[in-house]
Amino acid sequence: MHYDTYMRNTSTDKLLALRAELDEELRRRGVVRSSNIVGDYGEWIVCERFGWTMADSQAQKSYDCTAANGTRYQVKTRHITSRNPSRQLGVIRSFDFGYLVAIILGEDYGLQEIWQFPVDFVQKYGSWSKAQAGWITRCKPPMTTDEAAVELTNGITRSD
C-alpha cells in the first residue's frame, strides 16, 4: 500500500511525528527493542515463527535467539531496496552460537527469504574486515547453494 500523495502533501515535521508514533507502537508490541529496527524485526520474525526465545539484547552479544532445545542462533537481517540491493549481512565478531539465520526483507519490509547456515559458514564464505574487526558475509551463492544451507522461507509470508 502506497501513500505517495499523502506523503508529498504532508510536512516534514508531521512525517517525523508519525515515524515516532510508529517506532513507539513497534516497541509496545515487542517487535523493536533497540534503535536497529531492521535487526530487531528479523529477530522478532524468527522467534514468532519458530517459537524461539529472544536473548537479552543488553546482556547477550553473541547470539540473538535460543530454541527450546538450547540451540543458539545469531540473526542477521537485510532490508533490500532499489537503492541498495546488497545482500551483505551485519558484522559477526563472536561465535557463541550454532547457526546463523539470515533474513532478507523486501522494499516494503515484506519477508522474502529466511536461511539457516552452520556457524562455520561465516568463516568459510565470509571475509575478515580489519576495519570492522569482524567477519562479513553475503546471503547469496555460493553460501546459499552449499548443501548444508537450509532455506526456511517456504510457506512463510509477511507478519501481520
C-alpha positions as CSV (number, residue, x, y, z in Angstrom):
1,M,0.0,0.0,0.0
2,H,1.5,3.3,-1.0
3,Y,0.6,6.7,0.4
4,D,2.5,8.8,-2.2
5,T,0.0,11.7,-2.3
6,Y,-0.3,11.9,1.4
7,M,3.4,11.8,1.9
8,R,4.1,14.5,-0.7
9,N,1.5,16.8,0.9
10,T,2.5,16.3,4.5
11,S,5.0,18.5,6.2
12,T,8.4,17.0,7.3
13,D,7.5,17.7,10.9
14,K,4.3,15.7,10.6
15,L,6.0,12.8,8.9
16,L,8.7,12.6,11.6
17,A,6.0,12.7,14.3
18,L,4.3,9.8,12.5
19,R,7.6,8.0,12.4
20,A,8.0,8.5,16.2
21,E,4.5,7.1,16.8
22,L,5.2,4.1,14.6
23,D,8.5,3.4,16.4
24,E,6.8,3.6,19.8
25,E,4.0,1.2,18.6
26,L,6.5,-1.3,17.4
27,R,8.3,-1.1,20.8
28,R,4.9,-1.6,22.6
29,R,4.3,-4.7,20.5
30,G,7.7,-6.1,21.4
31,V,8.9,-6.0,17.8
32,V,11.6,-3.4,18.3
33,R,13.9,-3.3,21.3
34,S,16.7,-1.0,20.1
35,S,17.5,1.6,17.5
36,N,18.2,-1.2,15.0
37,I,14.6,-1.6,13.7
38,V,15.5,-3.9,10.8
39,G,17.6,-6.2,13.0
40,D,15.0,-6.3,15.8
41,Y,12.3,-7.0,13.3
42,G,14.2,-10.0,12.0
43,E,14.8,-11.4,15.4
44,W,11.1,-11.0,16.2
45,I,10.1,-12.7,13.0
46,V,12.1,-15.9,13.7
47,C,11.1,-16.0,17.4
48,E,7.4,-15.7,16.5
49,R,7.6,-18.2,13.6
50,F,9.7,-20.9,15.2
51,G,8.9,-20.5,18.9
52,W,12.4,-19.3,19.9
53,T,13.2,-17.1,22.8
54,M,14.9,-13.7,22.3
55,A,18.2,-13.3,24.2
56,D,18.5,-10.3,26.5
57,S,19.7,-7.7,23.9
58,Q,21.7,-5.7,26.6
59,A,23.5,-8.7,28.1
60,Q,24.0,-11.1,25.2
61,K,26.0,-10.0,22.2
62,S,27.0,-13.3,20.5
63,Y,23.5,-14.8,19.8
64,D,20.0,-13.4,19.4
65,C,17.6,-16.3,19.9
66,T,17.5,-19.7,21.6
67,A,15.4,-22.7,20.6
68,A,13.7,-24.9,23.2
69,N,16.5,-27.5,22.8
70,G,19.1,-24.9,23.7
71,T,20.4,-24.2,20.2
72,R,21.6,-20.6,19.8
73,Y,21.0,-18.5,16.7
74,Q,22.7,-15.4,15.5
75,V,20.2,-13.5,13.4
76,K,21.2,-11.0,10.6
77,T,18.5,-9.2,8.7
78,R,18.9,-7.3,5.4
79,H,16.4,-4.8,4.0
80,I,16.8,-4.9,0.2
81,T,15.8,-1.7,-1.6
82,S,16.0,-0.5,-5.2
83,R,18.7,2.0,-4.0
84,N,20.6,-0.7,-2.1
85,P,20.2,-4.3,-3.3
86,S,23.2,-5.5,-1.4
87,R,22.8,-8.9,0.4
88,Q,25.7,-8.2,2.8
89,L,24.8,-9.1,6.4
90,G,25.9,-7.4,9.5
91,V,29.4,-7.9,11.0
92,I,29.9,-11.1,13.1
93,R,32.5,-10.7,15.8
94,S,32.0,-13.7,18.0
95,F,30.9,-17.3,17.5
96,D,29.0,-18.4,20.6
97,F,26.1,-19.8,18.5
98,G,25.3,-22.9,16.5
99,Y,23.6,-21.3,13.5
100,L,23.5,-18.1,11.5
101,V,20.0,-17.1,10.4
102,A,19.8,-14.7,7.5
103,I,16.6,-12.8,6.8
104,I,16.0,-10.9,3.6
105,L,13.3,-8.3,3.6
106,G,11.9,-6.6,0.5
107,E,11.4,-2.9,-0.2
108,D,8.2,-2.7,1.9
109,Y,9.7,-4.9,4.7
110,G,7.9,-7.9,3.4
111,L,9.6,-11.2,4.2
112,Q,11.4,-12.6,1.1
113,E,13.8,-15.2,2.4
114,I,15.0,-17.0,5.6
115,W,18.2,-19.0,5.5
116,Q,19.9,-21.1,8.2
117,F,23.7,-21.7,8.0
118,P,26.0,-23.6,10.3
119,V,28.3,-21.3,12.3
120,D,31.4,-22.4,10.3
121,F,29.9,-20.8,7.1
122,V,30.7,-17.4,8.5
123,Q,34.4,-18.0,8.1
124,K,34.1,-20.4,5.1
125,Y,32.2,-17.9,2.9
126,G,32.8,-14.6,4.7
127,S,35.8,-12.3,4.7
128,W,37.6,-10.7,7.6
129,S,37.3,-7.0,7.8
130,K,40.1,-5.4,9.7
131,A,38.3,-2.0,9.7
132,Q,35.2,-3.6,11.3
133,A,37.1,-6.1,13.4
134,G,34.7,-8.9,12.3
135,W,33.5,-11.2,9.6
136,I,31.4,-10.0,6.7
137,T,29.1,-12.5,4.9
138,R,26.7,-12.2,2.0
139,C,23.4,-14.2,1.7
140,K,24.0,-15.4,-1.8
141,P,25.7,-18.2,-3.8
142,P,28.0,-20.0,-3.1
143,M,26.8,-19.7,0.6
144,T,23.1,-20.3,-0.3
145,T,23.9,-23.2,-2.7
146,D,26.1,-25.2,-0.2
147,E,24.3,-28.4,0.6
148,A,24.4,-27.6,4.4
149,A,22.5,-24.3,3.8
150,V,18.8,-24.6,4.7
151,E,16.2,-22.3,3.2
152,L,13.4,-21.8,5.8
153,T,11.3,-19.5,3.6
154,N,8.8,-22.0,2.2
155,G,5.3,-21.2,3.4
156,I,6.3,-18.1,5.3
157,T,4.7,-14.8,4.5
158,R,4.7,-11.3,5.9
159,S,3.9,-11.0,9.6
160,D,0.7,-9.1,10.1
